[in-house]
């Protein structure tokens, strides 16, 4: 990967974004011409608007990369409902994503 002028502005966030591409994560912004390229997720994921306030990886990406274990994820394959109590990402245990 190479970095242009963005490196001087975004620094480590740009490195995290570009390195995540090498792990298979996609860009999460709109590619068609529009006034708001970040309308889908805004600044909530490093793969979107890296300058956003919540600039970390979505739980989906964390799970895909193996940083969140299968035991911390609840998936429902059939119609119904579950009550799930989520634990902050900063804590090592507990359910992270549903």
QUICOR-V515291 format. One line per field, one symbol per residue. ss: DSSP state (2 for helix, 1 for strand, 0 for the rest). phi: phi as a letter, one per 30 degrees, with the letter a starting at -180 (. if undefined). psi: psi as a letter, one per 20 degrees, with the letter a starting at -180 (. if undefined). A space follows every 50 residues. Layout:
ss: ???
phi: ???
psi: ???
This chain:
ss: 00000222220222222222220000000000000000000000000000 000000002222220000022210000000000001000000001010
phi: .bbcdeedcchdddddddddddcjdddcbdcddadbdcddbiccbedcdd dddcdbdeeedddedidcdedcbcbccbdlbbcbcdceedcdcjdcab
psi: qqpchhhhghchhgggghhhhijjprqlrphqprinikhgickiqhicni jrhkmapqhgggghijhpqhijppqpirpaqqppoqqqhhphrrphq.
